[in-house]
């Protein structure tokens, strides 16, 4: 059974790049354009990992992580930031909110897949 990854980014081109990379490696990808949409899609369950941008309209990535971590089914689900931000204070805030890891954009396909495989086992 393939694993499902929720990809959250307000950039359609970034979501497309992530989807192409992950589906090419055999993962199923569900897309959302902001945290609010992602939270609605996540409620249905069946998501094995979340990749989210930090800066988005309606609900940013930090708020999304905090909301997901309140849901019992997302306590152990890995959540990775995929963002242009690389500030240490932001990373610490993300970790405190429940982020599993951090990938800086632009990403290399093999780098993204390596991290996803490592985190998903």
Z-matrix of the N, CA and C atoms (Angstrom, degrees):
N
C 1 1.456
C 2 1.532 1 109.49
N 3 1.308 2 116.67 1 131.77
C 4 1.460 3 118.37 2 -179.04
C 5 1.528 4 110.47 3 -81.28
N 6 1.302 5 115.10 4 152.17
C 7 1.467 6 121.76 5 -179.31
C 8 1.526 7 109.57 6 -86.37
N 9 1.322 8 115.38 7 146.67
C 10 1.464 9 121.59 8 -179.62
C 11 1.522 10 109.78 9 -104.42
N 12 1.331 11 114.80 10 130.99
C 13 1.458 12 121.60 11 -179.78
C 14 1.520 13 108.77 12 -119.02
N 15 1.323 14 116.22 13 130.03
C 16 1.461 15 122.48 14 176.48
C 17 1.521 16 107.71 15 -91.44
N 18 1.338 17 116.18 16 117.74
C 19 1.470 18 122.43 17 -179.35
C 20 1.525 19 108.71 18 -104.87
N 21 1.331 20 116.47 19 120.58
C 22 1.463 21 121.61 20 -174.93
C 23 1.525 22 110.32 21 -121.29
N 24 1.329 23 116.17 22 114.96
C 25 1.468 24 120.85 23 179.30
C 26 1.517 25 108.48 24 -160.56
N 27 1.324 26 117.00 25 139.69
C 28 1.470 27 119.60 26 179.20
C 29 1.525 28 112.12 27 -78.05
N 30 1.329 29 117.18 28 -8.82
C 31 1.461 30 121.87 29 177.58
C 32 1.527 31 109.75 30 -93.44
N 33 1.332 32 116.35 31 115.26
C 34 1.469 33 121.02 32 179.86
C 35 1.525 34 110.89 33 -61.14
N 36 1.325 35 117.71 34 -38.15
C 37 1.465 36 120.30 35 -179.06
C 38 1.531 37 110.95 36 -67.43
N 39 1.324 38 117.21 37 -36.44
C 40 1.469 39 120.50 38 177.99
C 41 1.529 40 110.15 39 -68.13
N 42 1.335 41 117.05 40 -42.77
C 43 1.470 42 119.80 41 177.14
C 44 1.528 43 110.45 42 -60.46
N 45 1.328 44 116.21 43 -39.22
C 46 1.461 45 120.79 44 -179.81
C 47 1.538 46 110.70 45 -64.71
N 48 1.332 47 116.67 46 -44.16
C 49 1.475 48 120.65 47 178.80
C 50 1.526 49 111.02 48 -62.16
N 51 1.324 50 116.33 49 -43.40
C 52 1.461 51 120.80 50 179.22
C 53 1.527 52 109.97 51 -63.87
N 54 1.336 53 115.95 52 -45.24
C 55 1.465 54 120.35 53 -178.75
C 56 1.531 55 111.41 54 -62.25
N 57 1.332 56 117.04 55 -45.62
C 58 1.465 57 120.43 56 178.88
C 59 1.528 58 111.22 57 -59.81
N 60 1.320 59 116.30 58 -43.48
C 61 1.466 60 121.29 59 -179.96
C 62 1.521 61 111.04 60 -62.78
N 63 1.327 62 116.74 61 -47.89
C 64 1.462 63 120.86 62 -174.55
C 65 1.521 64 113.43 63 -75.83
N 66 1.336 65 117.43 64 -41.50
C 67 1.467 66 119.02 65 179.43
C 68 1.525 67 110.11 66 -67.34
N 69 1.328 68 116.85 67 -32.45
C 70 1.459 69 121.32 68 176.71
C 71 1.520 70 112.41 69 -63.42
N 72 1.342 71 115.87 70 -24.25
C 73 1.463 72 121.36 71 179.27
C 74 1.535 73 111.27 72 -97.53
N 75 1.339 74 116.67 73 5.62
C 76 1.458 75 120.05 74 175.20
C 77 1.513 76 116.87 75 96.32
N 78 1.332 77 117.25 76 7.64
C 79 1.463 78 119.95 77 178.20
C 80 1.529 79 110.37 78 -90.53
N 81 1.333 80 116.40 79 153.06
C 82 1.460 81 121.53 80 171.14
C 83 1.521 82 106.35 81 -91.88
N 84 1.333 83 116.63 82 141.13
C 85 1.464 84 120.48 83 -177.60
C 86 1.521 85 110.20 84 -125.31
N 87 1.336 86 115.19 85 129.99
C 88 1.460 87 122.63 86 172.30
C 89 1.519 88 104.91 87 -109.48
N 90 1.341 89 116.88 88 134.09
C 91 1.462 90 119.85 89 -176.19
C 92 1.523 91 112.23 90 -110.92
N 93 1.331 92 114.95 91 148.65
C 94 1.463 93 122.04 92 173.44
C 95 1.527 94 108.02 93 -143.83
N 96 1.336 95 116.12 94 145.54
C 97 1.465 96 120.27 95 -175.41
C 98 1.528 97 113.81 96 -93.41
N 99 1.330 98 117.58 97 -7.86
C 100 1.468 99 120.58 98 174.47
C 101 1.525 100 108.80 99 -162.06
N 102 1.321 101 115.95 100 174.37
C 103 1.457 102 120.64 101 -176.48
C 104 1.515 103 114.03 102 -62.12
N 105 1.313 104 116.91 103 -37.31
C 106 1.463 105 120.36 104 -178.74
C 107 1.536 106 110.75 105 -63.54
N 108 1.333 107 115.70 106 -46.22
C 109 1.467 108 120.63 107 178.57
C 110 1.536 109 109.79 108 -64.54
N 111 1.321 110 116.38 109 -40.57
C 112 1.468 111 121.13 110 179.96
C 113 1.522 112 110.94 111 -62.46
N 114 1.324 113 117.12 112 -42.85
C 115 1.454 114 121.29 113 -179.55
C 116 1.530 115 110.19 114 -62.33
N 117 1.329 116 116.35 115 -41.43
C 118 1.469 117 120.71 116 178.37
C 119 1.535 118 110.32 117 -63.08
N 120 1.329 119 117.32 118 -43.19
C 121 1.467 120 120.93 119 -179.51
C 122 1.526 121 111.13 120 -70.90
N 123 1.316 122 116.78 121 -32.08
C 124 1.462 123 121.45 122 -178.38
C 125 1.528 124 111.93 123 -70.86
N 126 1.323 125 117.06 124 -27.65
C 127 1.467 126 121.53 125 -177.22
C 128 1.525 127 111.44 126 -57.19
N 129 1.337 128 116.80 127 -30.12
C 130 1.460 129 120.78 128 -179.36
C 131 1.516 130 113.75 129 -70.90
N 132 1.327 131 117.00 130 -13.50
C 133 1.463 132 121.34 131 179.66
C 134 1.516 133 111.59 132 77.54
N 135 1.323 134 115.50 133 -169.12
C 136 1.459 135 121.32 134 179.01
C 137 1.513 136 114.63 135 77.84
N 138 1.335 137 117.63 136 6.85
C 139 1.464 138 121.92 137 179.21
C 140 1.526 139 108.53 138 -96.73
N 141 1.334 140 116.24 139 128.77
C 142 1.460 141 121.12 140 -177.99
C 143 1.524 142 113.25 141 -96.44
N 144 1.351 143 115.86 142 -16.81
C 145 1.458 144 120.73 143 -179.10
C 146 1.527 145 108.78 144 -161.52
N 147 1.344 146 116.04 145 150.10
C 148 1.456 147 121.23 146 176.68
C 149 1.525 148 108.27 147 -122.46
N 150 1.338 149 115.58 148 131.66
C 151 1.468 150 122.54 149 172.71
C 152 1.514 151 105.80 150 -115.08
N 153 1.320 152 117.69 151 117.37
C 154 1.463 153 118.71 152 -176.39
C 155 1.524 154 113.37 153 -131.14
N 156 1.316 155 114.07 154 145.73
C 157 1.463 156 121.68 155 171.90
C 158 1.525 157 107.11 156 -75.17
N 159 1.299 158 117.24 157 164.39
C 160 1.465 159 121.42 158 177.34
C 161 1.521 160 110.71 159 -91.48
N 162 1.327 161 116.57 160 -55.58
C 163 1.462 162 121.19 161 -174.55
C 164 1.523 163 111.51 162 -92.68
N 165 1.349 164 115.79 163 108.54
C 166 1.466 165 121.99 164 179.79
C 167 1.527 166 109.02 165 -145.48
N 168 1.341 167 116.65 166 157.01
C 169 1.473 168 119.49 167 176.19
C 170 1.536 169 110.54 168 -73.49
N 171 1.305 170 116.92 169 167.03
C 172 1.475 171 125.88 170 176.01
C 173 1.523 172 114.29 171 68.23
N 174 1.326 173 117.63 172 -54.36
C 175 1.465 174 121.37 173 174.70
C 176 1.518 175 107.74 174 -152.89
N 177 1.341 176 116.21 175 122.46
C 178 1.464 177 119.23 176 -178.43
C 179 1.530 178 110.98 177 -79.40
N 180 1.322 179 115.22 178 173.60
C 181 1.455 180 120.92 179 -175.94
C 182 1.522 181 114.33 180 -63.29
N 183 1.332 182 117.81 181 -37.58
C 184 1.467 183 120.56 182 178.80
C 185 1.523 184 110.74 183 -63.86
N 186 1.332 185 116.75 184 -44.58
C 187 1.464 186 120.65 185 178.83
C 188 1.524 187 110.42 186 -63.59
N 189 1.330 188 115.93 187 -39.79
C 190 1.460 189 120.39 188 178.01
C 191 1.527 190 110.45 189 -59.81
N 192 1.316 191 117.10 190 -46.98
C 193 1.460 192 120.56 191 -179.37
C 194 1.526 193 110.42 192 -60.72
N 195 1.322 194 116.40 193 -44.76
C 196 1.474 195 119.53 194 179.78
C 197 1.525 196 110.96 195 -60.11
N 198 1.330 197 116.76 196 -42.02
C 199 1.470 198 121.07 197 -179.84
C 200 1.534 199 111.04 198 -68.12
N 201 1.340 200 116.93 199 -43.02
C 202 1.467 201 120.07 200 179.21
C 203 1.529 202 111.40 201 -62.74
N 204 1.320 203 116.67 202 -40.65
C 205 1.465 204 120.57 203 -178.13
C 206 1.531 205 111.93 204 -66.91
N 207 1.322 206 118.33 205 -17.54
C 208 1.470 207 121.55 206 175.83
C 209 1.528 208 110.99 207 -76.30
N 210 1.338 209 117.17 208 -21.07
C 211 1.456 210 121.48 209 -178.32
C 212 1.532 211 109.64 210 -83.90
N 213 1.342 212 117.90 211 128.24
C 214 1.472 213 120.36 212 -178.31
C 215 1.533 214 113.26 213 -54.39
N 216 1.315 215 117.69 214 -36.69
C 217 1.472 216 120.17 215 -177.05
C 218 1.536 217 113.06 216 -74.26
N 219 1.335 218 117.79 217 -7.79
C 220 1.471 219 120.78 218 179.80
C 221 1.525 220 113.18 219 -111.71
N 222 1.324 221 117.08 220 10.40
C 223 1.468 222 120.42 221 179.59
C 224 1.528 223 111.39 222 -60.05
N 225 1.345 224 116.95 223 -41.34
C 226 1.460 225 119.97 224 -176.26
C 227 1.513 226 114.80 225 -108.08
N 228 1.331 227 117.29 226 6.93
C 229 1.471 228 120.77 227 -178.97
C 230 1.526 229 109.45 228 -78.80
N 231 1.340 230 117.91 229 126.86
C 232 1.467 231 119.52 230 178.24
C 233 1.539 232 111.27 231 -65.10
N 234 1.329 233 115.75 232 135.76
C 235 1.462 234 121.61 233 177.02
C 236 1.522 235 107.49 234 -127.09
N 237 1.333 236 115.38 235 118.95
C 238 1.461 237 120.87 236 -179.61
C 239 1.517 238 110.48 237 -111.88
N 240 1.317 239 115.89 238 138.62
C 241 1.457 240 120.60 239 170.61
C 242 1.518 241 108.63 240 -83.07
N 243 1.320 242 116.40 241 136.52
C 244 1.463 243 122.78 242 173.14
C 245 1.519 244 103.98 243 -126.03
N 246 1.326 245 116.92 244 97.84
C 247 1.454 246 120.63 245 -167.86
C 248 1.525 247 112.25 246 -147.90
N 249 1.321 248 116.46 247 162.62
C 250 1.462 249 121.62 248 175.49
C 251 1.530 250 110.77 249 -80.57
N 252 1.318 251 117.23 250 -15.28
C 253 1.469 252 121.75 251 -179.08
C 254 1.527 253 110.44 252 -70.77
N 255 1.323 254 116.63 253 138.83
C 256 1.467 255 119.18 254 175.85
C 257 1.529 256 111.06 255 -136.59
N 258 1.321 257 116.53 256 16.57
C 259 1.458 258 123.87 257 -179.26
C 260 1.537 259 110.59 258 -68.11
N 261 1.328 260 117.09 259 130.30
C 262 1.459 261 121.41 260 -177.95
C 263 1.527 262 112.82 261 -61.66
N 264 1.321 263 117.36 262 -35.96
C 265 1.465 264 120.51 263 178.97
C 266 1.530 265 110.52 264 -65.17
N 267 1.336 266 116.13 265 -39.77
C 268 1.477 267 120.60 266 177.17
C 269 1.525 268 110.00 267 -64.85
N 270 1.329 269 116.35 268 -41.11
C 271 1.468 270 120.34 269 179.15
C 272 1.526 271 110.47 270 -61.93
N 273 1.324 272 116.46 271 -41.61
C 274 1.466 273 120.77 272 179.47
C 275 1.530 274 110.26 273 -65.25
N 276 1.322 275 116.08 274 -41.36
C 277 1.470 276 121.18 275 178.18
C 278 1.529 277 110.02 276 -63.09
N 279 1.319 278 116.40 277 -41.49
C 280 1.468 279 121.48 278 179.49
C 281 1.525 280 110.70 279 -64.16
N 282 1.320 281 116.06 280 -43.79
C 283 1.464 282 120.68 281 179.44
C 284 1.529 283 110.28 282 -62.50
N 285 1.319 284 116.32 283 -42.28
C 286 1.466 285 121.15 284 178.29
C 287 1.532 286 111.47 285 -63.24
N 288 1.335 287 116.21 286 -32.78
C 289 1.470 288 120.94 287 179.79
C 290 1.531 289 111.55 288 -75.72
N 291 1.334 290 116.72 289 -18.78
C 292 1.461 291 120.03 290 178.10
C 293 1.516 292 114.93 291 119.77
N 294 1.333 293 117.41 292 12.24
C 295 1.469 294 120.05 293 178.42
C 296 1.529 295 109.43 294 -69.42
N 297 1.322 296 115.15 295 141.22
C 298 1.463 297 121.69 296 179.79
C 299 1.526 298 110.78 297 -84.26
N 300 1.351 299 116.08 298 -35.44
C 301 1.456 300 119.75 299 -176.92
C 302 1.518 301 111.89 300 -164.18
N 303 1.336 302 115.27 301 -174.87
C 304 1.457 303 122.05 302 -169.93
C 305 1.524 304 109.15 303 -147.40
N 306 1.319 305 117.37 304 124.83
C 307 1.467 306 122.04 305 174.95
C 308 1.525 307 107.24 306 -122.06
N 309 1.327 308 115.83 307 129.38
C 310 1.465 309 119.89 308 -178.27
C 311 1.536 310 110.21 309 -90.09
N 312 1.333 311 115.93 310 133.29
C 313 1.473 312 122.26 311 175.19
C 314 1.521 313 108.55 312 -83.23
N 315 1.307 314 118.77 313 151.19
C 316 1.466 315 125.96 314 -5.20
C 317 1.526 316 109.98 315 -71.82
N 318 1.324 317 116.63 316 144.99
C 319 1.454 318 121.27 317 -178.25
C 320 1.527 319 110.54 318 -101.75
N 321 1.320 320 114.95 319 156.33
C 322 1.463 321 120.75 320 171.73
C 323 1.523 322 105.86 321 -93.70
N 324 1.337 323 117.24 322 140.74
C 325 1.463 324 120.85 323 -176.63
C 326 1.530 325 112.21 324 -55.70
N 327 1.326 326 116.96 325 -45.52
C 328 1.469 327 119.22 326 -178.39
C 329 1.525 328 111.65 327 -67.20
N 330 1.330 329 116.67 328 -30.42
C 331 1.466 330 121.24 329 176.89
C 332 1.529 331 109.66 330 -66.14
N 333 1.329 332 116.52 331 -47.66
C 334 1.464 333 121.16 332 -179.98
C 335 1.531 334 110.16 333 -61.08
N 336 1.320 335 116.25 334 -48.57
C 337 1.468 336 120.12 335 -179.43
C 338 1.521 337 112.02 336 -62.82
N 339 1.324 338 116.98 337 -38.00
C 340 1.460 339 120.57 338 178.12
C 341 1.514 340 111.68 339 -61.21
N 342 1.325 341 116.39 340 -44.70
C 343 1.464 342 120.76 341 179.80
C 344 1.531 343 110.74 342 -67.63
N 345 1.337 344 116.61 343 -43.31
C 346 1.467 345 120.47 344 179.72
C 347 1.538 346 110.58 345 -60.87
N 348 1.327 347 116.35 346 -46.90
C 349 1.471 348 120.46 347 179.68
C 350 1.530 349 111.67 348 -62.02
N 351 1.336 350 115.63 349 -40.93
C 352 1.463 351 120.64 350 -179.78
C 353 1.530 352 110.46 351 -63.40
N 354 1.326 353 116.16 352 -44.77
C 355 1.462 354 121.11 353 -175.80
C 356 1.533 355 112.25 354 -74.38
N 357 1.328 356 116.26 355 -37.62
C 358 1.469 357 119.81 356 -179.18
C 359 1.527 358 113.14 357 -83.39
N 360 1.328 359 116.69 358 -14.68
C 361 1.451 360 120.92 359 177.66
C 362 1.517 361 114.12 360 80.33
